[in-house]
């Protein structure tokens, strides 16, 4: 099993647990993701109860350094970023996560 969950995995999980045709599940999942993306692109936060909140934040402009030319300053412009804050139930599930399994094969 892949470490990452894909959209295809979500579609199959829902399809296997229901009698809904896979085509309809795929369309519903895509429409859900489109609705979330549209709201975020409009600067709206997305709150999914018992899961978490996707929050649009503005990261201020700052001066950075080019690692290949550290003597040169680079202006990093103001930009919107998305932060995710886990909800209570998800936090509780994460508290039970075997953290040692996450670092498997990573240095």
C-alpha positions, 0 to 999 in steps of 0.5 A: 500500500502506498504511503500517500492517499490519492483521489483514486484511493478515496473514490475506491474506498467510497465505491467499495463501501456503497452501491453508488456507481464508481463514475458517480463517486468519482464525480462527487469527489471531484466536485467536492474538491472543486468546491473547496479549491474555489472557496480557498481561491476566493479567500474563504476559509473551509471548515469541515467539522470533526476534520479541520479548517483550511485557512487562507493566510497572507504571508508578508513580503520579505527578503530572502537569500538565493542559496546559489548566490548568498550575496544577492538579496531576493525579494519574496513577494506577499502571497496567500498560503493555506494553513490546515488546523486539525479538528478535535477528533482528528487530533485525537486520532493523531495522538494514537499514531505510531510516530516511529512508523512515519520515519521508516526509511527516512534520515 
